[in-house]
Amino acid sequence: MKYIAHYPEALQQQVQQLLDKQQLGAMLRKRYAGKAHTCQSDKALFDYVQALKAEHMRQGEPIAKVAYDNRLQVIAHALGTHTTISRVQGSKLKAKREIRVSSLFKAMPEPFLNMIVVHELAHLREKQHDKAFYKLCTYMNPDYFQLEFDLRLALTHIDLVGPLTWA
């Protein structure tokens, strides 16, 4: 259970019991039932990210591109990425910011998509996973830590049991 390996042993044992009883998937489906999203295209995802950014990070730098990426794999430990590409234009330095989200999130419930987008937006302001970074994440989504844990549970289920159907 690599996705929850850094959690306490007692919690890992509870998850293992749910897996053994084949109840982990059912628990997650029940918790996130009816929470699908309509962001199936890059344009819809861009609009979703822009709306979150406008609500929580008005002073932030503009985002040039947001897209789903089939190359981002859970195996590579990246569910989303943020990049800043700097270019010299005349005597000025211009920065272009991009966010890429794993295509895995097309089929995930909206709260998980929200969590990964919040995570990547927070990286535009805070580069490291430090106290300020997580404070910004919880400002944008107060349920951030629960969603991150539940996403780890979903990834554990996918890894050990197989795909989850959310309907």
C-alpha positions as CSV (number, residue, x, y, z in Angstrom):
1,M,0.0,0.0,0.0
2,K,2.5,2.5,-1.2
3,Y,0.1,5.5,-1.3
4,I,-0.5,5.3,2.4
5,A,2.9,4.0,3.5
6,H,3.7,7.1,5.5
7,Y,0.5,6.9,7.6
8,P,0.4,5.3,11.0
9,E,0.4,1.5,11.1
10,A,-3.0,1.3,12.8
11,L,-4.5,3.3,10.0
12,Q,-2.9,1.1,7.4
13,Q,-4.3,-2.0,9.2
14,Q,-7.8,-0.5,9.0
15,V,-7.4,0.0,5.3
16,Q,-6.1,-3.5,4.9
17,Q,-9.2,-4.8,6.7
18,L,-11.5,-2.9,4.4
19,L,-9.6,-4.3,1.4
20,D,-9.8,-7.9,2.8
21,K,-13.6,-7.5,3.3
22,Q,-13.8,-5.9,-0.2
23,Q,-15.4,-2.8,1.4
24,L,-12.9,0.0,0.5
25,G,-14.4,0.6,-3.0
26,A,-18.0,0.6,-1.6
27,M,-17.0,3.0,1.1
28,L,-15.5,5.5,-1.3
29,R,-18.4,5.1,-3.8
30,K,-20.8,5.9,-1.0
31,R,-18.9,8.9,0.2
32,Y,-18.5,10.4,-3.3
33,A,-21.8,9.2,-4.9
34,G,-23.4,11.8,-7.2
35,K,-20.3,14.0,-7.3
36,A,-19.2,13.6,-10.9
37,H,-17.9,16.6,-12.9
38,T,-18.3,17.7,-16.5
39,C,-14.7,18.8,-17.1
40,Q,-14.0,16.2,-19.8
41,S,-12.1,18.5,-22.2
42,D,-9.1,20.7,-21.8
43,K,-11.2,23.8,-22.4
44,A,-13.7,22.8,-19.6
45,L,-10.7,22.1,-17.3
46,F,-9.1,25.5,-18.1
47,D,-12.4,27.2,-17.3
48,Y,-12.7,25.2,-14.0
49,V,-9.1,26.2,-13.0
50,Q,-9.6,29.8,-14.0
51,A,-12.8,30.0,-11.8
52,L,-11.0,28.6,-8.8
53,K,-8.0,31.0,-9.4
54,A,-10.3,34.0,-9.7
55,E,-12.1,33.0,-6.5
56,H,-9.0,32.4,-4.3
57,M,-5.9,33.8,-6.0
58,R,-6.9,37.0,-7.7
59,Q,-3.4,38.5,-7.4
60,G,-1.7,35.5,-8.9
61,E,0.0,35.5,-12.3
62,P,-2.1,34.4,-15.3
63,I,-2.1,30.8,-16.4
64,A,-1.5,30.3,-20.1
65,K,-2.5,26.7,-20.4
66,V,-4.4,24.0,-18.5
67,A,-4.7,20.5,-19.9
68,Y,-5.3,16.8,-19.2
69,D,-2.1,14.8,-19.8
70,N,-2.1,11.1,-20.6
71,R,1.6,10.9,-19.9
72,L,1.2,11.8,-16.2
73,Q,1.1,8.5,-14.4
74,V,0.5,7.5,-10.9
75,I,3.6,5.3,-11.2
76,A,5.7,8.4,-11.7
77,H,4.2,9.9,-8.6
78,A,2.8,12.8,-10.5
79,L,-1.0,13.4,-10.7
80,G,-0.5,17.0,-11.7
81,T,2.3,19.3,-12.7
82,H,2.9,23.0,-12.8
83,T,5.5,24.7,-14.9
84,T,6.8,28.1,-15.5
85,I,8.6,28.8,-18.7
86,S,10.6,32.0,-18.8
87,R,11.5,33.7,-22.1
88,V,13.4,36.8,-22.8
89,Q,11.5,39.2,-25.0
90,G,13.6,42.3,-25.7
91,S,14.7,43.6,-22.4
92,K,11.9,41.9,-20.4
93,L,11.6,38.4,-19.0
94,K,8.2,36.9,-19.6
95,A,6.8,33.9,-17.7
96,K,4.3,31.5,-19.1
97,R,2.6,29.2,-16.5
98,E,1.0,25.8,-17.3
99,I,-0.9,23.3,-15.2
100,R,-1.3,19.7,-16.4
101,V,-3.6,17.2,-14.7
102,S,-3.5,13.4,-15.1
103,S,-6.2,12.1,-17.4
104,L,-7.1,9.8,-14.5
105,F,-9.1,12.7,-13.1
106,K,-11.6,12.7,-16.0
107,A,-13.3,9.7,-14.3
108,M,-12.8,10.7,-10.7
109,P,-15.4,12.6,-8.6
110,E,-15.3,16.4,-8.7
111,P,-13.8,16.7,-5.1
112,F,-10.7,14.8,-6.2
113,L,-10.3,17.0,-9.3
114,N,-10.8,20.0,-7.1
115,M,-8.1,18.8,-4.7
116,I,-5.5,18.2,-7.4
117,V,-6.3,21.6,-9.0
118,V,-6.0,23.4,-5.6
119,H,-2.7,21.6,-5.1
120,E,-1.3,22.8,-8.4
121,L,-2.6,26.3,-8.0
122,A,-1.0,26.5,-4.6
123,H,2.4,25.6,-6.2
124,L,2.1,28.8,-8.4
125,R,2.6,30.8,-5.2
126,E,4.4,28.3,-2.9
127,K,7.0,26.1,-4.5
128,Q,7.7,23.7,-1.6
129,H,5.4,21.4,0.3
130,D,5.7,23.4,3.5
131,K,3.4,25.0,6.1
132,A,2.6,28.0,3.9
133,F,1.8,25.7,1.0
134,Y,-0.7,23.6,3.0
135,K,-2.2,26.6,4.6
136,L,-3.0,28.0,1.1
137,C,-4.4,24.6,0.1
138,T,-6.8,24.5,3.1
139,Y,-7.7,28.1,2.4
140,M,-8.9,27.2,-1.1
141,N,-10.4,23.9,0.0
142,P,-11.0,23.4,3.8
143,D,-11.4,19.6,3.2
144,Y,-8.1,19.3,1.4
145,F,-6.4,16.8,3.8
146,Q,-9.5,14.5,3.9
147,L,-9.7,14.6,0.1
148,E,-6.0,13.9,-0.3
149,F,-6.3,10.9,2.1
150,D,-9.4,9.6,0.2
151,L,-7.6,10.0,-3.1
152,R,-4.8,7.9,-1.7
153,L,-7.3,5.3,-0.7
154,A,-8.8,5.3,-4.2
155,L,-5.4,4.9,-5.7
156,T,-4.6,2.0,-3.3
157,H,-7.9,0.4,-4.4
158,I,-7.0,0.9,-8.1
159,D,-3.5,-0.5,-7.5
160,L,-4.5,-3.6,-5.5
161,V,-8.0,-4.4,-6.7
162,G,-8.7,-2.6,-9.9
163,P,-10.5,0.4,-11.3
164,L,-13.3,2.0,-9.3
165,T,-16.6,2.8,-10.9
166,W,-18.1,5.9,-9.3
167,A,-21.7,5.7,-10.7
